[in-house]
Amino acid sequence: MLTNSPYALGVIFVTLALMWVLQMSLAKRQATGFLSAVNSIKGPGLEVAIGVNQPKWGRKKIYLAISVDSNSTVVNALTLEGVTTFAKSKNVTLFNGKKLKEIVNSNNNEPIWEAAEMAANTLLKKLQSVSDAGSTN
């Protein structure tokens, strides 16, 4: 049996190391897949930001990328939600056509709306800094 072997501890550590390497490679694959999906919603004249909800214990974390035009209107959105590294990004039409201020002022406590609010606040700041830079030139 393995417990009687002098190499048992070594086998356990090697197994744990291999599991950790597998986890890291799957996480990297998921992150690069999501970022390539985010790049697909970028375009000329569009700004993109990613928001994430701050889950309590037991809730899944949701990442939401939204793309807006120069009028602060959401053009496209996609989400990455799940608790494993096998979660895939999905298109979301819930926010299409909404203004960033609508999203920020919605007071909706659903996890996807929390992520949208974070992304919308980031985009509002980004668009404000762009307009400030444009007005000084």
C-alpha positions as CSV (number, residue, x, y, z in Angstrom):
1,M,0.0,0.0,0.0
2,L,1.1,3.6,-0.6
3,T,1.1,4.6,3.0
4,N,3.7,2.0,3.9
5,S,6.0,3.3,1.1
6,P,8.9,5.7,2.0
7,Y,8.0,7.6,-1.1
8,A,4.3,8.3,-0.1
9,L,4.9,11.9,0.9
10,G,6.8,12.6,-2.3
11,V,4.0,11.1,-4.4
12,I,1.5,13.3,-2.6
13,F,3.5,16.5,-3.1
14,V,4.1,15.7,-6.8
15,T,0.4,15.0,-7.3
16,L,-0.5,18.3,-5.6
17,A,2.0,20.2,-7.7
18,L,0.7,18.6,-10.9
19,M,-2.9,19.6,-9.9
20,W,-1.8,23.2,-9.2
21,V,-0.1,23.4,-12.7
22,L,-3.2,22.1,-14.3
23,Q,-5.3,24.7,-12.4
24,M,-3.0,27.5,-13.5
25,S,-3.0,26.5,-17.1
26,L,-6.8,26.2,-17.2
27,A,-7.2,29.6,-15.5
28,K,-4.8,31.2,-18.0
29,R,-6.7,29.7,-20.9
30,Q,-10.0,31.0,-19.5
31,A,-8.5,34.5,-19.0
32,T,-7.1,34.7,-22.5
33,G,-10.4,33.5,-23.9
34,F,-12.3,36.1,-22.1
35,L,-9.9,38.9,-23.1
36,S,-10.1,37.9,-26.8
37,A,-13.9,38.0,-26.4
38,V,-13.6,41.5,-24.9
39,N,-11.4,42.5,-27.8
40,S,-14.2,41.4,-30.2
41,I,-16.6,44.0,-28.8
42,K,-14.0,46.8,-29.2
43,G,-14.3,49.0,-32.3
44,P,-13.6,52.4,-33.7
45,G,-15.1,55.1,-31.5
46,L,-16.0,52.6,-28.7
47,E,-14.8,52.4,-25.2
48,V,-14.7,49.2,-23.2
49,A,-14.5,48.5,-19.5
50,I,-14.8,45.4,-17.3
51,G,-16.7,45.3,-14.0
52,V,-17.0,42.6,-11.4
53,N,-19.4,42.0,-8.6
54,Q,-18.1,41.6,-5.1
55,P,-19.7,38.4,-4.1
56,K,-20.3,37.2,-0.6
57,W,-19.3,33.7,0.4
58,G,-21.1,31.1,-1.7
59,R,-22.0,33.4,-4.6
60,K,-20.3,33.2,-8.0
61,K,-18.2,36.0,-9.3
62,I,-19.5,37.7,-12.4
63,Y,-17.3,39.7,-14.8
64,L,-19.1,42.0,-17.3
65,A,-17.5,43.8,-20.2
66,I,-19.5,46.6,-21.7
67,S,-18.8,48.6,-24.8
68,V,-20.2,52.2,-25.2
69,D,-20.2,54.7,-28.0
70,S,-19.3,58.4,-27.6
71,N,-22.9,59.2,-26.5
72,S,-22.5,56.9,-23.4
73,T,-24.9,54.4,-24.9
74,V,-24.1,50.7,-24.4
75,V,-23.6,49.0,-27.7
76,N,-22.5,45.5,-26.6
77,A,-21.9,43.5,-23.4
78,L,-20.6,40.1,-22.5
79,T,-20.3,38.3,-19.3
80,L,-18.1,35.6,-17.7
81,E,-19.8,33.9,-14.9
82,G,-19.2,30.6,-13.1
83,V,-17.3,29.0,-10.4
84,T,-14.9,26.8,-12.4
85,T,-12.3,27.5,-15.0
86,F,-14.6,26.0,-17.6
87,A,-16.9,29.0,-17.6
88,K,-17.2,30.7,-21.0
89,S,-18.1,34.2,-22.0
90,K,-21.6,34.9,-23.2
91,N,-23.2,37.9,-25.0
92,V,-25.6,39.9,-22.8
93,T,-28.3,42.1,-24.4
94,L,-29.8,43.3,-21.1
95,F,-27.8,46.6,-21.2
96,N,-27.8,47.3,-24.9
97,G,-29.2,50.8,-25.6
98,K,-29.0,51.9,-22.0
99,K,-27.1,55.0,-21.0
100,L,-24.2,54.7,-18.5
101,K,-26.0,57.0,-16.1
102,E,-29.1,54.7,-16.1
103,I,-26.9,51.8,-15.1
104,V,-25.2,53.7,-12.3
105,N,-28.4,55.1,-10.9
106,S,-30.4,51.9,-11.2
107,N,-29.9,50.8,-7.5
108,N,-30.4,47.2,-8.7
109,N,-28.6,44.8,-6.3
110,E,-28.5,41.8,-8.6
111,P,-24.9,40.6,-9.2
112,I,-24.8,41.4,-12.9
113,W,-26.0,44.9,-12.2
114,E,-23.3,45.4,-9.6
115,A,-20.7,44.4,-12.2
116,A,-22.4,46.7,-14.7
117,E,-22.3,49.6,-12.3
118,M,-18.6,49.1,-11.7
119,A,-17.9,49.1,-15.5
120,A,-20.2,52.0,-16.1
121,N,-18.5,54.1,-13.4
122,T,-15.1,53.3,-15.0
123,L,-16.4,54.3,-18.5
124,L,-17.9,57.5,-17.2
125,K,-14.6,58.5,-15.7
126,K,-12.8,57.5,-18.9
127,L,-15.2,59.5,-21.1
128,Q,-14.9,62.5,-18.8
129,S,-11.1,62.5,-19.0
130,V,-11.3,62.2,-22.8
131,S,-13.6,65.1,-23.0
132,D,-11.5,67.1,-20.6
133,A,-8.4,66.4,-22.7
134,G,-10.3,67.4,-25.8
135,S,-11.4,70.7,-24.4
136,T,-7.9,71.8,-23.3
137,N,-6.5,71.4,-26.9
